[in-house]
Amino acid sequence: MGLDDDYKDFRVYRPQDGGEGEEYDELDVEQDNVEELFTSEGVYLLVRYDLRRIFIWKGPRSPVRKRFMSSRVGKNIQDKSSKIGMHMKIVSVDAGDEPREFLRAFNVKPYEVQEDERLADMYYVRNSEREKLEDEKMAAEELNANGKKEEYWSPLLEEEKRREKMEKAKQKAASTVQEIATSISPKTKKKKDKAKAPPRVIPKPKKKEKIVQPATFDEEKEVMDLILSHDCPENHKRMNIVIGKSLYSVKRVISTLFGKEVEEEQWDRVKTIPDANIELTPNFIRIYCKDNEIKGIEMFSAEKETKAAAPPKKAKAAPAKKVTPKKKKSTKRTLKKVPQG
């Protein structure tokens, strides 16, 4: 069966008893039930395509031929997978000595090998020994064509080399200083006057500027009530009130109370303040201070006294002038008289 046909992330294969050793049968087993396959003489290939692993599980009393056949079957599956770009790794798993990778992949516990299941004439290579053998094999493969062994990099070796270099550098520096000290005679040695360093000026820490937070509406209302609780000075009226960054002006509201119109004053924030310098010449300014802060500023304007204006005097009538009609100019032409004689 090809890998492209009915693709699954997990498949189970069992080598066939007869044949040349590359034939195998596929078993219909769920991934969560693989532990039911584990028997004393069983050999199974558990293929996890999602993990790129081919696990060959071998029972404690599995025949040598089945073990050999399972290796050939695993190599066959590996070659077919590599042709479509899926590189698989073969992991040999002995019953009772399963690696952590296998136990985590299938969420199973190690197989408990009984005493009667162990073969006296067989020696099992445990995973720890197998890893050591693989390391030795990799070290042998690292030999290049000239027969020189490539140096193995390790953090501990690098740290040891660094310490050796530091120690050699210290010894060399100490010997150099000793040679210079012995070569200089005490008579020719001159003392150098050290220039007095200027006194160190420690800068004073800058004072943190107090950040003034804008007053809230409730705080401004409290200050407004305090200001309005005071009476206006005599012959003055309130013009504007400044609280924090807000400018207030009076608004007159006419309401009807029991059929009569009543005029009330309400102080509201000025919503639009022009971007310009405003010059005011009030007759009176009152500043409200509390808790070492200026809470508000009140500006008054003087009321002008209005006197009753005297009725205007009647102007005397001028005497009537006599109108004489103008003489109309004659339009007749007068001729000169002819002398007689």
Secondary structure, DSSP 8 states (H G I E B T S, - for coil): --SSTT--SEEEEEE-SSSSS--EEEE---GGGGGGG--TT-EEEEEETTTTEEEEEE-TT--HHHHHHHHHHHHHHHHHHHHTT---EEEEEETT---HHHHHHHT-------GGGS-TT-----HHHHHHHHHHHHHHHTB-TTS-B-----HHHHHHHHHHHHHHHHHHHHHHHHHHHHHS-TTT----------------------------HHHHHHHHHHHHTS---TTEEEEEEEETTEEEEEEEEEEEETTEEEEEEEEEE-S---SS------SEEEEEEETTEEEEEEEEEE---------------------------------------
